[in-house]
């Protein structure tokens, strides 16, 4: 091994020495920097192009399935509701117009959209969604005005036609039957801080204010204003208090047991009587019409030919109003198997109020003298919260909801961002591959030649 090593060493010394240009290493480093700058510039251009294309694509993104042209269908509540798919446009991104219904539940929410609920237009099967970080259950904390033109939630009333937003001093609990006034609450049960106000939306001012101490109101059915704006009914805990608007003390106070104020449409036309809902058997509720002066049941409602049928298979009854023939129209919750009645007292004022025992919701008519309720609309499973335009329901205005639906422009920020990131990565990778191929096909001349 030693002789072989020495021999190879001797041969190596006899070979002519290689000569390199004096600036060989500088040229190599400069060539490397040039290639790196070209690669970065190519990638940057690719990113800019992809982002521009993606931005233009987002602005002019394609629409969902088209519905019948607007205005060709008479306004009405669809007899069938669809759960809006994930790509449905938000009401902020695309106008909805007067709404027939707002609705929510497990079917409208998911892990990415915990505060999402849907809305459908009155004149066609046009669906949009409202999406917030905190869920506002339709019919309880999100309320539709009787004419369907406004939605009340999160301390404001918003026009679904113009987008105008009217701030309100507190959490809105009910619209008046004509939609001109709202009743709101502040304090949420904090000691000596809870207050109820009646707010005029046109004049942007309070018309009445009441102190209810450390109590609070259950969203959805604990407030009702009469059609003439003169009478106000509040359920505060297990008491029903009947006020003349503008007075601080109630005209009558009624102790309730297994009973609740029937909802925002509880006042009968004329404001001389108000309805409560009494649970007299499992999932069975009856409306009790009470005299507004005394709070006692009214005799006229007890005759056999005028008695209203019970709302059956119901977690609760939320009355929307009365038709001229005395028919009561209400929303009820369809209970899950084994579920008990809905809570009549809201125990957690700081969290969304939902009825966890309902699987679906119904819109029903209770006709005087009828043997049973008439189901006007029943939502699919998973849509357990519902509010409808009371004017349409009372006018018996319904339409077919099974036709093509318009879900607006494709919308889902998470999917869009992921697709844009994947496009950028693919563009950068393609630019790098093309640059390497170009470098191999066109090598730079060796230094010194």
C-alpha positions as CSV (number, residue, x, y, z in Angstrom):
1,X,0.0,0.0,0.0
2,X,2.9,2.4,0.8
3,X,4.6,1.8,-2.6
4,X,1.3,2.2,-4.5
5,X,0.6,5.4,-2.6
6,X,4.0,6.8,-3.3
7,X,3.7,6.0,-6.9
8,X,0.4,7.7,-7.3
9,X,1.7,10.7,-5.5
10,X,4.7,10.9,-7.9
11,X,2.4,10.7,-11.0
12,X,0.2,13.4,-9.6
13,X,3.2,15.7,-9.1
14,X,4.2,15.2,-12.8
15,X,0.7,16.2,-14.1
16,X,0.4,19.9,-15.3
17,X,-1.3,22.1,-12.7
18,X,-4.7,23.5,-13.5
19,X,-4.9,27.2,-14.0
20,X,-8.0,29.1,-12.8
21,X,-8.9,32.7,-13.5
22,X,-8.0,35.0,-10.6
23,X,-11.7,36.0,-10.2
24,X,-13.1,32.4,-10.6
25,X,-14.8,32.2,-7.3
26,X,-16.2,35.8,-7.5
27,X,-17.7,34.9,-10.9
28,X,-19.3,31.7,-9.5
29,X,-20.8,33.6,-6.6
30,X,-22.2,36.3,-9.0
31,X,-23.7,33.7,-11.3
32,X,-25.4,32.0,-8.2
33,X,-26.8,35.4,-7.1
34,X,-28.1,36.1,-10.6
35,X,-29.9,32.8,-10.7
36,X,-31.4,33.3,-7.3
37,X,-32.6,36.8,-8.1
38,X,-34.2,35.5,-11.3
39,X,-36.0,32.8,-9.4
40,X,-37.3,35.1,-6.8
41,X,-38.5,37.7,-9.4
42,X,-40.2,34.9,-11.4
43,X,-42.0,33.7,-8.2
44,X,-43.0,37.2,-7.3
45,X,-44.5,37.9,-10.7
46,X,-46.3,34.5,-10.5
47,X,-47.7,35.4,-7.1
48,X,-48.9,38.8,-8.3
49,X,-50.5,37.3,-11.4
50,X,-52.3,34.6,-9.4
51,X,-53.6,37.1,-6.8
52,X,-54.9,39.4,-9.5
53,X,-56.6,36.5,-11.3
54,X,-58.0,35.2,-8.0
55,X,-59.2,38.7,-7.0
56,X,-60.9,39.2,-10.3
57,X,-62.4,35.7,-10.0
58,X,-63.7,36.5,-6.5
59,X,-65.4,39.7,-7.7
60,X,-67.1,38.0,-10.7
61,X,-67.5,34.6,-9.2
62,X,-70.3,32.5,-10.6
63,X,-73.8,32.5,-9.2
64,X,-75.7,29.5,-7.9
65,X,-78.7,28.0,-9.6
66,X,-81.0,30.7,-10.8
67,X,-84.6,31.0,-9.7
68,X,-87.7,32.4,-11.4
69,X,-87.3,36.1,-12.2
70,X,-88.0,38.5,-9.3
71,X,-91.5,39.9,-9.2
72,X,-93.1,37.0,-11.2
73,X,-94.4,35.3,-8.1
74,X,-96.9,36.8,-5.6
75,X,-95.3,37.3,-2.2
76,X,-96.0,34.5,0.2
77,X,-94.4,32.1,2.7
78,X,-93.0,29.0,0.9
79,X,-94.7,25.8,1.9
80,X,-91.2,24.1,1.8
81,X,-88.0,25.5,3.2
82,X,-84.5,24.4,2.1
83,X,-81.4,24.4,4.3
84,X,-79.0,26.8,2.6
85,X,-75.8,25.1,1.3
86,X,-72.4,26.1,2.4
87,X,-71.8,28.4,-0.5
88,X,-74.9,30.5,0.0
89,X,-74.2,34.2,-0.2
90,X,-74.6,36.4,2.9
91,X,-77.3,39.0,3.2
92,X,-74.4,41.6,3.4
93,X,-73.0,40.4,0.1
94,X,-76.2,40.3,-1.8
95,X,-79.6,42.0,-1.1
96,X,-82.4,39.7,0.0
97,X,-85.5,42.0,-0.3
98,X,-88.6,41.5,1.9
99,X,-88.3,38.2,3.6
100,X,-90.9,35.5,4.2
101,X,-89.0,33.7,6.9
102,X,-85.8,33.5,8.9
103,X,-84.8,30.1,10.3
104,X,-81.9,28.3,12.0
105,X,-80.7,25.3,13.9
106,X,-78.2,22.5,13.5
107,X,-78.9,22.3,9.8
108,X,-77.7,25.9,9.2
109,X,-74.7,25.8,11.4
110,X,-71.4,23.9,11.4
111,X,-67.9,24.2,13.0
112,X,-66.9,27.0,10.6
113,X,-70.3,28.9,10.9
114,X,-71.5,28.6,14.5
115,X,-73.6,31.8,14.2
116,X,-75.2,31.1,10.8
117,X,-78.9,31.1,10.0
118,X,-80.9,31.4,6.8
119,X,-83.5,33.7,5.3
120,X,-85.8,33.3,2.3
121,X,-87.4,36.1,0.2
122,X,-91.1,36.5,0.1
123,X,-91.5,36.8,-3.7
124,X,-89.2,34.0,-4.8
125,X,-87.0,31.1,-3.6
126,X,-84.0,33.4,-3.0
127,X,-82.0,32.3,0.0
128,X,-79.3,34.3,1.9
129,X,-77.6,33.7,5.2
130,X,-76.6,35.8,8.2
131,X,-73.3,34.7,9.7
132,X,-71.9,36.0,13.0
133,X,-69.5,34.7,15.6
134,X,-72.4,34.5,18.1
135,X,-75.7,32.7,17.1
136,X,-78.9,34.8,17.4
137,X,-81.7,32.2,17.2
138,X,-84.5,33.2,14.8
139,X,-87.8,33.8,16.5
140,X,-86.0,34.4,19.8
141,X,-83.1,36.8,19.6
142,X,-83.4,37.5,15.8
143,X,-86.8,38.8,14.9
144,X,-88.5,39.5,11.5
145,X,-90.8,42.5,11.3
146,X,-94.4,41.7,10.5
147,X,-94.0,43.0,6.9
148,X,-90.7,41.1,6.4
149,X,-88.8,44.2,5.5
150,X,-86.7,44.4,8.6
151,X,-84.7,42.1,10.9
152,X,-84.0,43.0,14.5
153,X,-80.8,41.6,16.2
154,X,-77.7,42.8,18.0
155,X,-79.1,46.1,19.2
156,X,-80.2,47.3,15.7
157,X,-83.0,47.0,13.2
158,X,-81.8,46.5,9.7
159,X,-83.7,47.0,6.4
160,X,-83.5,43.9,4.1
161,X,-84.4,46.2,1.2
162,X,-82.0,49.2,1.5
163,X,-79.5,47.9,4.1
164,X,-80.2,50.9,6.4
165,X,-79.4,50.2,10.0
166,X,-81.2,51.8,12.9
167,X,-79.4,51.4,16.3
168,X,-81.6,50.6,19.3
169,X,-80.6,51.2,23.0
170,X,-81.0,47.5,24.0
171,X,-81.7,43.9,23.0
172,X,-84.9,43.9,20.9
173,X,-87.7,41.6,22.2
174,X,-90.6,42.3,19.9
175,X,-92.0,44.4,17.1
176,X,-95.4,46.1,17.3
177,X,-98.0,44.5,14.9
178,X,-97.4,47.3,12.4
179,X,-93.6,47.2,12.7
180,X,-93.4,50.9,13.7
181,X,-92.3,50.3,17.3
182,X,-90.0,47.8,18.9
183,X,-89.7,46.8,22.6
184,X,-86.2,46.5,23.9
185,X,-84.5,45.5,27.1
186,X,-81.3,46.6,28.8
187,X,-79.4,45.2,31.8
188,X,-80.0,41.5,31.2
189,X,-81.0,40.8,34.7
190,X,-78.2,42.7,36.5
191,X,-79.4,44.0,39.9
192,X,-81.4,47.3,39.6
193,X,-80.3,47.7,36.0
194,X,-82.9,46.0,33.9
195,X,-85.1,48.4,31.9
196,X,-87.7,47.9,29.2
197,X,-88.2,50.6,26.5
198,X,-90.6,51.1,23.7
199,X,-88.8,52.7,20.7
200,X,-90.2,54.5,17.8
201,X,-88.2,53.6,14.7
202,X,-89.3,56.5,12.5
203,X,-88.6,59.2,15.2
204,X,-85.6,57.4,16.6
205,X,-86.7,58.0,20.2
206,X,-88.3,56.2,23.2
207,X,-92.0,56.6,23.8
208,X,-92.0,54.6,27.1
209,X,-89.6,53.3,29.6
210,X,-90.1,50.8,32.5
211,X,-87.8,49.7,35.3
212,X,-88.1,45.9,36.0
213,X,-85.4,45.7,38.7
214,X,-83.3,42.6,38.6
215,X,-85.6,40.6,36.3
216,X,-85.2,39.9,32.6
217,X,-87.4,38.9,29.7
218,X,-87.3,35.5,27.9
219,X,-86.7,36.3,24.2
220,X,-89.4,35.3,21.8
221,X,-92.6,35.3,23.7
222,X,-92.4,37.5,26.8
223,X,-93.4,40.9,25.2
224,X,-96.5,42.0,23.2
225,X,-97.6,45.4,22.1
226,X,-101.3,46.1,21.1
227,X,-102.0,47.2,17.5
228,X,-103.0,50.7,18.7
229,X,-99.7,51.0,20.6
230,X,-101.6,51.7,23.8
231,X,-101.1,48.5,25.7
232,X,-98.0,46.6,26.6
233,X,-97.9,43.0,28.1
234,X,-94.7,41.7,29.8
235,X,-94.0,38.4,31.3
236,X,-91.5,39.0,34.1
237,X,-90.6,35.7,35.7
238,X,-93.9,34.0,36.6
239,X,-95.9,37.2,36.4
240,X,-97.8,38.7,33.5
241,X,-97.9,42.5,33.8
242,X,-100.3,44.5,31.7
243,X,-99.4,48.2,31.2
244,X,-100.9,51.2,29.6
245,X,-98.0,52.6,27.5
246,X,-96.6,55.6,29.3
247,X,-97.5,54.5,32.8
248,X,-94.9,53.1,35.2
249,X,-97.3,50.8,37.2
250,X,-99.2,47.9,35.7
251,X,-102.9,48.0,35.3
252,X,-103.1,44.3,36.2
253,X,-100.7,41.6,37.4
254,X,-101.4,37.9,36.9
255,X,-99.5,35.1,38.6
256,X,-98.8,32.3,36.0
257,X,-98.4,28.6,36.6
258,X,-97.6,26.3,33.6
259,X,-98.5,29.3,31.5
260,X,-96.8,32.0,29.5
261,X,-97.6,35.1,27.6
262,X,-98.5,33.7,24.1
263,X,-96.0,35.8,22.1
264,X,-95.7,39.1,20.2
265,X,-99.2,38.7,18.7
266,X,-100.9,38.0,22.0
267,X,-103.1,41.1,22.0
268,X,-106.4,40.6,20.3
269,X,-107.6,43.3,17.9
270,X,-108.8,46.3,19.8
271,X,-106.4,45.8,22.7
272,X,-109.2,44.7,25.1
273,X,-107.9,41.2,25.7
274,X,-104.6,39.3,25.7
275,X,-103.8,35.7,25.2
276,X,-101.7,33.4,27.3
277,X,-100.7,29.8,26.5
278,X,-101.4,27.1,29.1
279,X,-99.7,23.7,29.0
280,X,-102.5,21.3,30.0
281,X,-100.9,18.0,29.0
282,X,-97.8,16.6,27.4
283,X,-96.9,18.7,24.4
284,X,-100.3,20.2,24.4
285,X,-101.0,23.9,24.8
286,X,-104.2,25.9,24.9
287,X,-104.7,29.6,24.4
288,X,-106.4,31.4,27.2
289,X,-108.0,34.8,26.3
290,X,-107.9,37.2,29.3
291,X,-109.6,40.5,29.9
292,X,-107.0,43.3,29.7
293,X,-108.5,45.2,32.7
294,X,-108.9,42.3,35.2
295,X,-106.6,39.6,33.8
296,X,-109.4,37.0,34.2
297,X,-110.3,34.6,31.4
298,X,-112.8,36.1,28.9
299,X,-116.2,34.3,28.8
300,X,-116.6,34.9,25.0
301,X,-113.7,32.5,24.3
302,X,-115.2,29.6,26.2
303,X,-118.3,28.9,24.1
304,X,-118.0,25.7,22.1
305,X,-118.4,27.3,18.7
306,X,-115.6,29.8,19.3
307,X,-113.2,27.7,21.3
308,X,-109.8,27.3,19.8
309,X,-108.2,23.9,19.3
310,X,-105.1,23.0,21.2
311,X,-101.6,23.3,19.7
312,X,-100.5,19.7,20.0
313,X,-97.1,18.1,19.6
314,X,-95.5,21.4,20.7
315,X,-92.6,22.4,22.9
316,X,-94.0,26.0,23.1
317,X,-96.5,28.3,21.4
318,X,-95.4,31.6,20.0
319,X,-98.4,33.6,18.7
320,X,-98.0,35.8,15.7
321,X,-101.5,37.3,15.6
322,X,-105.1,36.9,14.7
323,X,-107.1,36.7,11.5
324,X,-110.4,38.6,11.2
325,X,-112.4,35.3,11.8
326,X,-110.7,34.8,15.1
327,X,-108.1,32.3,13.9
328,X,-104.8,32.4,15.8
329,X,-101.6,31.9,13.9
330,X,-98.6,30.7,15.8
331,X,-95.2,29.1,15.6
332,X,-94.6,25.9,17.7
333,X,-91.6,23.8,18.3
334,X,-91.8,20.1,17.5
335,X,-90.2,18.2,20.4
336,X,-87.4,15.7,20.1
337,X,-88.3,12.3,21.5
338,X,-88.3,12.4,25.3
339,X,-87.9,16.2,25.5
340,X,-89.7,18.2,28.1
341,X,-91.4,21.5,27.6
342,X,-89.4,24.6,26.8
343,X,-88.1,26.7,29.7
344,X,-90.5,29.5,30.5
345,X,-87.7,31.3,32.5
346,X,-84.4,32.3,30.9
347,X,-81.7,31.2,33.3
348,X,-78.7,32.3,31.4
349,X,-79.2,35.8,30.1
350,X,-75.6,36.0,28.8
351,X,-75.9,33.1,26.3
352,X,-78.1,32.6,23.2
353,X,-81.6,31.6,24.0
354,X,-82.5,28.4,22.1
355,X,-85.0,25.7,22.7
356,X,-82.7,22.6,22.7
357,X,-85.7,20.3,22.9
358,X,-87.1,21.0,19.4
359,X,-86.2,19.0,16.3
360,X,-88.3,21.1,13.9
361,X,-90.7,24.1,13.9
362,X,-94.2,24.5,12.7
363,X,-96.4,27.3,11.6
364,X,-100.0,26.4,12.6
365,X,-103.5,27.9,12.5
366,X,-105.9,27.5,15.4
367,X,-109.4,28.1,13.9
368,X,-112.4,28.7,16.2
369,X,-114.5,25.6,16.5
370,X,-112.0,23.4,14.6
371,X,-111.3,20.0,16.0
372,X,-107.5,20.2,15.5
373,X,-104.8,22.6,14.5
374,X,-103.9,23.2,10.9
375,X,-100.3,22.8,10.0
376,X,-99.4,25.5,7.4
377,X,-95.6,24.9,7.3
378,X,-93.2,22.4,8.9
379,X,-89.5,22.8,8.6
380,X,-87.0,20.0,7.9
381,X,-85.2,18.2,10.7
382,X,-82.4,20.4,12.0
383,X,-84.2,23.7,11.4
384,X,-85.6,24.2,14.9
385,X,-85.9,28.0,15.1
386,X,-88.3,29.9,12.9
387,X,-89.8,33.4,12.5
388,X,-92.0,34.4,9.6
389,X,-93.5,37.6,8.2
390,X,-96.7,37.8,10.3
391,X,-98.6,39.9,7.7
392,X,-98.2,37.1,5.2
393,X,-99.2,34.4,7.6
394,X,-102.3,36.3,8.8
395,X,-103.3,37.0,5.2
396,X,-102.9,33.2,4.4
397,X,-100.4,34.1,1.7
398,X,-98.4,31.0,0.8
399,X,-96.6,29.9,-2.3
400,X,-94.9,26.8,-3.6
401,X,-91.3,26.5,-2.3
402,X,-90.2,23.5,-4.3
403,X,-88.9,25.3,-7.4
404,X,-85.3,26.2,-8.4
405,X,-83.6,28.2,-5.6
406,X,-81.2,31.1,-5.9
407,X,-78.4,30.9,-3.4
408,X,-76.5,34.0,-4.6
409,X,-72.8,34.1,-5.6
410,X,-70.6,31.3,-4.4
411,X,-69.4,32.3,-0.9
412,X,-67.1,30.6,1.6
413,X,-64.0,32.5,2.7
414,X,-62.2,29.4,4.0
415,X,-62.5,27.5,0.7
416,X,-61.5,30.6,-1.3
417,X,-58.4,31.3,0.8
418,X,-57.3,27.7,0.6
419,X,-57.8,27.6,-3.2
420,X,-55.9,30.8,-3.6
421,X,-53.0,29.5,-1.4
422,X,-52.9,26.3,-3.4
423,X,-52.9,28.3,-6.7
424,X,-50.0,30.5,-5.5
425,X,-48.0,27.4,-4.4
426,X,-48.5,25.7,-7.7
427,X,-47.5,28.9,-9.6
428,X,-44.3,29.2,-7.6
429,X,-43.4,25.5,-8.1
430,X,-44.1,25.8,-11.8
431,X,-41.9,28.9,-12.1
432,X,-39.0,27.2,-10.3
433,X,-39.2,24.1,-12.6
434,X,-39.3,26.2,-15.7
435,X,-36.3,28.2,-14.6
436,X,-34.3,25.1,-13.9
437,X,-35.1,23.7,-17.3
438,X,-34.1,26.9,-19.0
439,X,-30.8,27.0,-17.1
440,X,-30.0,23.4,-18.2
441,X,-30.8,24.2,-21.9
442,X,-28.8,27.4,-22.0
443,X,-25.8,27.0,-19.7
444,X,-23.7,30.1,-19.3
445,X,-20.2,30.1,-20.9
446,X,-17.3,29.0,-18.7
447,X,-15.3,31.9,-17.3
448,X,-12.1,32.7,-19.2
449,X,-13.3,31.5,-22.6
